[in-house]
Amino acid sequence: MTHPILSRIPVLRDFVDERFLEHRRRSTSLAGLICLLVTGILFEYRYFHDQIWSNDLLALILIFAVVKFSMMAWYRIKD
């Protein structure tokens, strides 16, 4: 089964299939988790090494957590 947008755009139909979409989903998920890990490490480094509390980095970590868990709940309810 092809994606509805792909059936309307002939050029994309040749290059994009279900495997491509699955690879894009996985790579985006992994990139988000790696960014969270790096943000957490940077937050802890600034806090323990420089004794600086970074509200901006903490906000990024909390935003990630809220979005991740709310989307997990949404998908669980809808699926």
C-alpha positions in Angstrom: 0.0 0.0 0.0 1.5 3.3 -1.0 1.3 6.5 0.8 -1.5 8.8 -0.6 0.9 11.7 -1.3 3.2 9.4 -3.2 0.5 8.2 -5.6 -0.1 11.9 -6.6 3.6 12.8 -7.2 5.0 10.5 -9.9 8.7 11.5 -9.3 8.5 10.5 -5.6 6.8 7.2 -6.4 10.0 5.9 -7.9 12.3 6.8 -5.0 10.1 6.7 -1.9 8.5 3.5 -0.7 7.5 2.0 2.7 11.1 1.1 3.5 12.1 4.7 2.9 9.4 6.0 5.2 10.3 3.5 7.9 14.0 4.4 7.7 13.1 8.1 8.0 10.9 7.4 11.0 13.7 5.4 12.7 16.4 7.8 11.9 14.3 10.7 13.2 13.6 8.9 16.4 17.2 8.0 17.0 18.3 11.6 16.2 15.9 12.9 18.8 17.1 10.5 21.5 20.8 11.4 20.7 20.0 15.1 21.0 18.3 14.4 24.3 21.4 12.5 25.5 23.8 15.3 24.5 21.5 17.9 26.0 21.5 16.0 29.3 25.2 15.5 29.3 25.8 19.2 28.6 23.3 20.2 31.3 25.1 18.0 33.9 28.5 19.2 32.7 27.5 22.9 33.2 25.9 22.1 36.6 28.7 19.9 38.1 31.7 21.4 36.5 30.8 25.1 36.1 28.2 25.3 38.9 25.8 26.9 36.4 22.1 25.9 36.3 21.0 26.1 32.7 17.3 26.7 32.5 17.4 26.5 28.7 18.9 23.0 28.6 16.5 21.9 31.4 13.6 23.3 29.3 14.7 21.2 26.3 14.9 18.1 28.4 11.4 18.7 29.9 9.9 19.5 26.5 11.2 16.3 25.1 9.8 14.3 28.0 6.4 16.0 27.8 6.1 15.5 24.0 7.4 11.9 24.1 5.0 10.8 26.9 2.0 12.7 25.6 2.4 11.2 22.1 2.9 7.7 23.6 -0.4 8.2 25.5 -2.1 9.6 22.4 -1.1 6.7 20.2 -2.0 4.2 23.0 -5.5 5.7 23.3 -6.1 6.0 19.5 -4.6 2.6 18.5 
